[in-house]
């Protein structure tokens, strides 16, 4: 049986793992659980599996609820945002405003109200939704077409909103655990108050295949060097992240 093609990101989020996901171990279980969902870059790469996302930040969780239930025609009908407008000026529901907000400035930790200057710079290179010199995409026709072509493939996903990782069911699965990093890199997240000692115990207790992501210098699990990852592309964002990994799980 041939594998269905991988999907592209549904939105850009700081620390997202879509680009590096192919370098992590492939899932060996039919169910993937991401207890710190973010933009769910690992699950998006294996979207046809059973997927459970758990997201403490309601802004992210509501967007996933929207994406896993919206029709392609509704996505295509979403409006552009014009100079001088904010998402609050758009006649759409809150979930759509949040989705559009994530696309107004790539790699942020929060949805934006108005387009970034970087987005309008991209307009000079083809308009919102077209590629910039750095390869980033911004809200516009091209993004809507991408999302509309993909949403039906994640209608079977489940989402738990507003709860932390402890809300996950105690089942055998592939666990992709990507919490806010314990060093300064994690401070920008809305919910970065993680007790890493408790999280370490919880990770060790998971059944199945466990993949835990962190940044160089983390010590709350016996991490090993993994990969040097290029940072999110965009104005003012460059450099690399030195990623580490811990693999575990029990029968």
C-alpha positions in Angstrom: 0.0 0.0 0.0 1.5 3.4 -1.0 1.7 6.1 1.6 -0.5 9.2 1.1 1.5 12.3 0.4 2.5 14.5 3.3 0.6 17.6 3.9 2.0 21.1 4.2 1.8 23.1 7.4 -1.7 24.5 8.3 -0.1 27.5 10.0 3.3 28.6 11.1 4.2 28.5 14.8 7.4 29.3 16.7 9.3 26.1 17.2 7.2 24.1 14.7 8.6 20.7 13.7 7.2 20.2 10.2 10.5 20.9 8.5 12.5 18.6 10.8 9.8 15.9 11.3 11.1 13.5 8.6 14.4 13.3 10.6 12.6 12.0 13.7 11.7 8.3 14.0 8.7 7.4 12.0 5.5 6.5 13.9 5.2 2.7 14.5 1.6 2.9 15.9 -1.7 3.8 14.2 -2.3 6.6 16.7 -0.1 9.7 17.2 -0.6 11.8 20.2 0.9 15.3 20.5 0.3 16.6 24.0 1.9 20.0 23.2 0.2 20.4 19.9 1.3 23.8 18.5 1.3 23.5 14.8 1.5 19.7 15.0 4.3 19.5 12.5 5.0 15.8 13.2 1.3 14.7 12.8 0.9 16.8 9.7 3.6 14.6 8.1 1.6 11.5 8.9 -1.9 13.0 8.7 -3.7 9.8 7.7 -2.9 8.2 11.1 -5.3 8.5 14.0 -4.2 11.8 15.6 -5.0 13.3 19.0 -3.9 16.9 19.7 -3.9 18.3 23.2 -3.4 22.1 23.4 -3.5 24.2 26.5 -3.5 27.5 24.6 -7.2 28.0 23.5 -6.1 30.2 20.6 -4.3 27.3 19.0 -6.8 24.6 20.1 -9.7 26.5 18.6 -7.9 26.8 15.3 -7.4 23.0 15.2 -11.1 22.5 16.0 -11.9 24.7 13.1 -9.5 23.1 10.7 -10.7 19.6 11.6 -14.4 20.5 10.9 -14.4 23.2 8.2 -15.4 22.6 4.6 -13.0 23.4 1.8 -15.5 25.9 0.3 -15.6 27.8 3.6 -11.8 28.2 3.5 -11.9 29.4 0.0 -14.5 32.0 0.9 -12.4 33.6 3.6 -11.5 37.2 2.8 -8.1 38.8 2.1 -6.9 41.4 4.6 -6.3 44.9 3.2 -3.9 47.6 4.2 -5.1 49.4 7.3 -7.3 46.4 8.3 -7.1 44.1 11.3 -8.6 40.7 11.6 -11.3 42.3 13.8 -12.6 44.1 10.7 -13.2 40.8 8.9 -16.8 39.3 8.9 -15.7 35.9 9.9 -16.0 33.8 13.1 -13.3 33.9 15.8 -11.7 30.7 14.8 -11.2 32.0 11.3 -9.8 35.3 12.7 -7.3 33.3 14.7 -6.3 31.2 11.7 -5.7 34.3 9.5 -3.8 35.9 12.4 -1.3 33.0 12.4 -0.6 33.6 8.7 0.1 37.4 9.1 3.6 36.9 10.6 5.3 33.5 10.2 6.8 31.7 13.2 5.1 33.7 15.9 4.0 32.5 19.4 0.6 34.3 19.0 -1.8 35.2 16.2 -1.4 38.8 14.9 -4.2 41.3 14.5 -2.7 43.1 11.5 -0.2 42.2 8.8 3.5 42.5 9.5 5.6 44.8 7.5 7.3 41.6 6.2 4.0 40.5 4.8 3.6 43.7 2.8 7.2 43.4 1.7 6.2 40.0 0.2 3.3 41.8 -1.7 6.0 43.5 -3.7 7.2 40.0 -4.8 3.8 38.8 -5.9 1.2 39.7 -3.2 0.0 38.1 0.0 0.0 34.4 -0.3 2.9 34.2 -2.8 6.4 33.2 -1.9 8.9 35.8 -0.6 12.6 35.7 -1.1 12.9 33.6 2.0 10.2 31.1 0.9 7.6 32.2 3.5 3.9 32.3 2.8 1.4 34.9 4.0 -2.4 35.0 4.1 -3.9 35.2 0.6 -5.2 33.0 -2.3 -2.3 30.6 -2.3 -2.7 29.8 1.4 -6.4 29.4 1.1 -6.0 27.0 -1.8 -3.5 25.0 0.2 -5.7 24.7 3.2 -8.8 24.0 1.2 -7.0 21.1 -0.5 -5.9 19.6 2.8 -8.6 20.0 5.5 -10.6 17.0 4.4 -7.6 14.8 5.2 -7.7 15.8 8.9 -11.4 15.5 9.6 -10.7 12.3 11.6 -8.3 14.1 14.0 -9.4 14.7 17.6 -8.5 17.8 19.6 -8.6 18.5 23.3 -8.6 22.2 24.0 -7.5 24.1 27.2 -6.0 21.1 29.0 -2.4 20.2 29.7 -0.6 17.1 28.8 -2.0 15.1 31.7 -5.4 15.0 29.9 -4.0 12.5 27.4 -5.4 9.0 27.6 -3.1 6.3 28.9 -2.9 4.2 25.7 -0.3 2.7 23.6 0.6 5.1 20.8 3.3 7.1 19.2 3.9 10.0 21.5 5.5 13.1 20.0 6.2 15.3 23.0 7.5 18.8 22.1 7.0 21.0 25.2 8.2 24.6 25.6 11.9 24.3 26.0 13.3 24.6 29.5 15.8 27.3 28.5 15.2 30.8 27.4 13.8 29.6 24.0 10.7 28.5 25.8 9.9 31.7 27.6 8.0 33.2 24.7 5.2 30.7 24.8 1.9 31.7 26.5 2.0 28.7 28.7 5.6 27.9 29.6 5.1 27.2 33.3 6.0 23.5 33.0 7.2 21.4 35.9 9.9 19.5 34.0 10.5 17.0 36.8 6.9 15.9 36.7 6.9 16.0 32.9 9.9 13.7 32.9 8.1 11.1 35.0 5.1 11.3 32.8 7.1 10.8 29.6 8.8 7.7 31.1 5.4 6.3 31.9 4.0 6.5 28.4 3.1 3.2 26.6 4.3 2.6 23.1 6.8 4.8 21.2 7.9 8.0 22.9 9.8 10.9 21.2 10.7 13.9 23.3 12.1 17.1 21.8 14.3 19.6 23.6 17.1 22.1 23.0 20.8 21.7 23.7 21.5 22.0 27.5 18.2 20.5 28.7 18.8 17.9 31.5 15.4 16.9 32.7 15.7 13.7 30.7 18.9 12.0 29.4 18.8 13.8 26.0 21.1 13.0 23.2 22.2 15.3 20.4 19.8 15.1 17.4 20.1 17.8 14.8 21.0 21.4 14.0 17.8 22.9 12.7 17.6 26.1 10.7 15.4 28.7 12.4 12.1 30.0 11.1 12.6 32.1 8.0 11.5 35.7 8.0 12.6 39.2 8.8 14.5 39.4 12.0 14.6 35.6 12.4 17.7 33.6 11.6 20.2 31.3 13.1 19.9 27.7 14.2 18.5 25.6 17.0 20.6 22.7 18.4 18.0 20.1 19.0 18.3 17.1 21.3 16.1 14.0 21.7 15.0 11.3 24.1 13.5 8.1 22.9 11.6 5.9 25.3 8.3 4.1 25.9 7.2 0.9 27.5 5.1 -2.1 26.5 
